[in-house]
């Protein structure tokens, strides 16, 4: 059974990206994003985070590129 969240997933992920990227100035490693959610004890799973990243990229808020074979680099394009 899924847990109801007060804030939509994409908003939670976008807020975390803004915080980690210093409002879009610095790119964020995907692993740093996972560590952030582990530290905040968020109920988001890896699958939820990946789905949110796909939606945010489709909407044009972020850009995701491969930095290494297994790691992705996330750049915030819009902060509004």
Residue frames as a rotation matrix with the C-alpha (Angstrom) as fourth column:
UNK 1
0.576 0.818 0.000 0.00
0.818 -0.576 0.000 0.00
0.000 0.000 -1.000 0.00
UNK 2
-0.229 -0.673 0.703 1.40
0.646 -0.645 -0.408 3.38
0.728 0.361 0.583 -1.01
UNK 3
-0.277 0.041 -0.960 1.85
0.842 -0.471 -0.263 6.22
-0.463 -0.881 0.096 1.43
UNK 4
0.639 0.522 0.564 0.00
0.710 -0.683 -0.171 9.46
0.296 0.510 -0.808 0.69
UNK 5
-0.494 -0.835 -0.243 2.36
0.867 -0.493 -0.070 12.40
-0.062 -0.245 0.968 0.51
UNK 6
0.294 0.589 -0.753 1.32
0.533 -0.755 -0.383 15.96
-0.794 -0.289 -0.536 1.26
UNK 7
0.156 -0.357 -0.921 3.57
-0.648 -0.740 0.178 17.31
-0.745 0.569 -0.347 -1.51
UNK 8
0.968 0.206 -0.142 3.70
-0.238 0.577 -0.781 15.75
-0.079 0.790 0.608 -5.01
UNK 9
0.608 -0.757 0.239 6.81
0.601 0.636 0.484 13.68
-0.519 -0.150 0.842 -5.73
UNK 10
0.240 -0.565 0.790 8.16
0.845 -0.279 -0.456 15.92
0.478 0.777 0.411 -8.48
UNK 11
0.686 0.016 0.728 7.96
-0.207 -0.954 0.216 18.94
0.698 -0.299 -0.651 -6.16
UNK 12
0.907 -0.365 0.208 9.85
-0.118 0.253 0.960 17.07
-0.403 -0.896 0.186 -3.44
UNK 13
0.379 -0.793 0.477 12.57
0.865 0.487 0.122 16.00
-0.329 0.366 0.871 -5.87
UNK 14
0.350 -0.221 0.910 12.79
0.570 -0.721 -0.394 19.48
0.743 0.657 -0.126 -7.44
UNK 15
0.890 -0.011 0.456 13.14
-0.337 -0.691 0.640 21.13
0.308 -0.723 -0.619 -4.02
UNK 16
0.717 -0.665 0.208 15.94
0.250 0.525 0.814 18.70
-0.650 -0.532 0.543 -3.15
UNK 17
0.259 -0.617 0.743 17.69
0.962 0.097 -0.255 19.44
0.086 0.781 0.619 -6.46
UNK 18
0.621 0.004 0.784 17.43
0.122 -0.988 -0.091 23.19
0.774 0.152 -0.614 -5.88
UNK 19
0.921 -0.256 0.293 18.93
-0.352 -0.229 0.908 22.80
-0.165 -0.939 -0.301 -2.42
UNK 20
0.532 -0.746 0.401 21.74
0.490 0.658 0.573 20.48
-0.691 -0.108 0.715 -3.53
UNK 21
0.151 -0.463 0.873 22.59
0.971 -0.097 -0.219 22.51
0.186 0.881 0.435 -6.64
UNK 22
-0.511 -0.283 -0.812 22.62
0.574 -0.815 -0.077 25.82
-0.640 -0.506 0.578 -4.77
UNK 23
0.263 0.809 -0.526 19.62
-0.021 -0.540 -0.841 27.05
-0.964 0.233 -0.125 -6.77
UNK 24
0.927 0.221 0.302 20.85
0.241 0.263 -0.934 25.70
-0.286 0.939 0.191 -10.11
UNK 25
0.638 -0.729 -0.248 24.46
-0.760 -0.648 -0.047 26.84
-0.126 0.218 -0.968 -9.98
UNK 26
-0.493 -0.844 0.210 26.17
-0.827 0.529 0.188 23.46
-0.270 -0.081 -0.959 -9.46
UNK 27
0.024 0.492 -0.870 25.29
-0.642 0.675 0.364 20.12
0.767 0.549 0.332 -11.13
UNK 28
0.119 0.145 0.982 24.22
-0.931 0.360 0.059 17.27
-0.345 -0.922 0.178 -8.82
UNK 29
-0.826 -0.363 -0.432 25.31
-0.470 0.866 0.170 13.63
0.312 0.343 -0.886 -8.97
UNK 30
0.113 0.919 -0.379 22.46
-0.432 0.389 0.814 11.17
0.895 0.072 0.441 -8.87
UNK 31
-0.099 -0.215 -0.972 24.07
0.650 0.725 -0.227 9.39
0.753 -0.654 0.068 -5.91
UNK 32
-0.970 -0.242 0.034 24.11
0.148 -0.692 -0.707 12.66
0.195 -0.680 0.707 -3.95
UNK 33
-0.364 0.918 0.156 20.36
-0.754 -0.390 0.529 12.94
0.546 0.075 0.834 -4.51
UNK 34
0.290 0.439 -0.851 19.80
0.078 0.875 0.478 9.40
0.954 -0.205 0.219 -3.17
UNK 35
-0.525 -0.573 -0.629 21.99
0.698 0.133 -0.704 10.14
0.487 -0.808 0.330 -0.13
UNK 36
-0.868 0.258 0.424 20.03
-0.363 -0.913 -0.186 13.33
0.339 -0.315 0.886 0.53
UNK 37
0.103 0.991 -0.085 16.74
-0.682 0.132 0.719 11.42
0.724 -0.016 0.690 0.66
UNK 38
0.126 -0.135 -0.983 18.27
0.497 0.866 -0.055 8.73
0.859 -0.481 0.176 2.89
UNK 39
-0.835 -0.525 -0.166 19.45
0.421 -0.414 -0.807 11.38
0.355 -0.744 0.566 5.35
UNK 40
-0.707 0.626 0.329 16.07
-0.667 -0.745 -0.014 13.10
0.237 -0.229 0.944 5.45
UNK 41
-0.865 0.338 0.371 14.40
0.097 0.837 -0.538 9.71
-0.493 -0.429 -0.757 6.01
UNK 42
-0.355 0.718 -0.598 12.05
-0.891 -0.455 -0.017 10.39
-0.284 0.527 0.801 3.13
UNK 43
0.092 0.463 0.882 9.62
-0.176 0.879 -0.443 7.63
-0.980 -0.114 0.162 2.11
UNK 44
0.612 0.115 -0.783 10.70
-0.767 -0.154 -0.623 7.99
-0.193 0.981 -0.006 -1.55
UNK 45
0.545 -0.433 0.718 12.09
0.306 0.900 0.310 4.89
-0.780 0.051 0.623 -3.20
UNK 46
-0.572 -0.810 -0.129 14.73
0.064 -0.201 0.977 4.86
-0.818 0.550 0.167 -5.93
UNK 47
-0.518 0.472 0.714 11.96
0.855 0.328 0.403 4.09
-0.044 0.818 -0.573 -8.41
UNK 48
0.576 0.766 -0.285 9.96
0.766 -0.628 -0.137 7.15
-0.284 -0.139 -0.949 -7.30
UNK 49
0.179 -0.607 -0.774 13.01
-0.004 -0.787 0.617 9.38
-0.984 -0.108 -0.143 -7.65
UNK 50
-0.791 -0.503 0.349 13.80
0.295 0.186 0.937 8.09
-0.536 0.844 0.001 -11.16
UNK 51
-0.086 0.853 0.514 10.18
0.996 0.061 0.066 8.56
0.025 0.518 -0.855 -12.27
UNK 52
0.678 0.328 -0.658 10.24
0.461 -0.887 0.033 12.12
-0.573 -0.326 -0.752 -10.93
UNK 53
-0.275 -0.861 -0.427 13.51
-0.021 -0.439 0.898 12.85
-0.961 0.256 0.102 -12.74
UNK 54
-0.688 0.083 0.720 11.99
0.700 0.337 0.630 11.62
-0.190 0.938 -0.290 -16.01
UNK 55
0.396 0.911 0.113 8.96
0.918 -0.391 -0.063 13.88
-0.013 0.128 -0.992 -15.57
UNK 56
0.533 -0.246 -0.809 11.09
0.190 -0.897 0.399 16.90
-0.824 -0.366 -0.432 -14.61
UNK 57
-0.611 -0.791 0.018 13.35
0.150 -0.093 0.984 16.36
-0.777 0.604 0.175 -17.63
UNK 58
-0.402 0.560 0.724 10.34
0.916 0.234 0.327 16.01
0.014 0.795 -0.607 -19.93
UNK 59
0.668 0.710 -0.222 8.90
0.729 -0.684 0.009 19.28
-0.145 -0.168 -0.975 -18.58
UNK 60
0.387 -0.604 0.696 12.25
0.450 -0.535 -0.715 21.02
0.804 0.590 0.065 -19.19
UNK 61
0.940 0.000 0.340 13.13
-0.280 -0.567 0.775 21.77
0.193 -0.824 -0.533 -15.56
UNK 62
0.360 -0.853 0.379 16.28
-0.416 0.217 0.883 19.64
-0.835 -0.475 -0.276 -15.49
UNK 63
0.529 -0.321 -0.785 18.80
-0.728 0.304 -0.615 18.06
0.436 0.897 -0.073 -17.82
UNK 64
0.615 -0.322 0.720 20.19
-0.357 0.700 0.618 14.59
-0.703 -0.637 0.316 -17.07
UNK 65
0.546 -0.536 -0.644 23.42
-0.687 0.154 -0.710 13.44
0.480 0.830 -0.285 -18.73
UNK 66
0.904 -0.318 -0.287 25.71
0.400 0.867 0.298 10.46
0.154 -0.384 0.911 -18.14
UNK 67
0.657 -0.737 0.158 28.88
-0.754 -0.640 0.148 11.47
-0.008 -0.216 -0.976 -16.37
UNK 68
-0.617 -0.758 0.213 30.24
-0.726 0.652 0.218 7.92
-0.304 -0.020 -0.953 -16.08
UNK 69
-0.824 0.260 -0.504 28.98
-0.145 0.762 0.631 4.49
0.548 0.593 -0.590 -17.07
UNK 70
-0.361 0.690 -0.628 26.69
0.815 0.560 0.147 4.16
0.453 -0.459 -0.764 -14.04
UNK 71
-0.383 0.141 -0.913 26.40
0.683 -0.622 -0.382 7.72
-0.622 -0.770 0.142 -12.75
UNK 72
0.155 0.499 0.853 24.18
0.880 -0.462 0.111 10.53
0.449 0.733 -0.511 -14.01
UNK 73
-0.831 -0.403 -0.383 24.72
0.516 -0.816 -0.262 14.26
-0.207 -0.415 0.886 -13.65
UNK 74
0.172 0.976 0.131 21.65
0.983 -0.178 0.035 16.41
0.058 0.123 -0.991 -13.10
UNK 75
-0.914 -0.402 0.063 21.57
0.403 -0.915 0.011 20.10
0.054 0.036 0.998 -14.04
UNK 76
-0.018 0.911 -0.413 18.74
0.734 -0.269 -0.624 22.38
-0.679 -0.314 -0.664 -12.95
UNK 77
-0.606 -0.155 0.780 17.59
0.750 -0.438 0.496 24.51
0.265 0.886 0.381 -15.90
UNK 78
-0.110 0.657 0.746 14.62
-0.102 -0.754 0.649 26.31
0.989 -0.005 0.150 -14.35
UNK 79
-0.909 -0.230 -0.347 14.23
0.310 0.181 -0.933 27.18
0.277 -0.956 -0.093 -10.69
UNK 80
-0.691 0.699 0.181 10.71
-0.722 -0.662 -0.202 28.64
-0.022 -0.270 0.963 -10.85
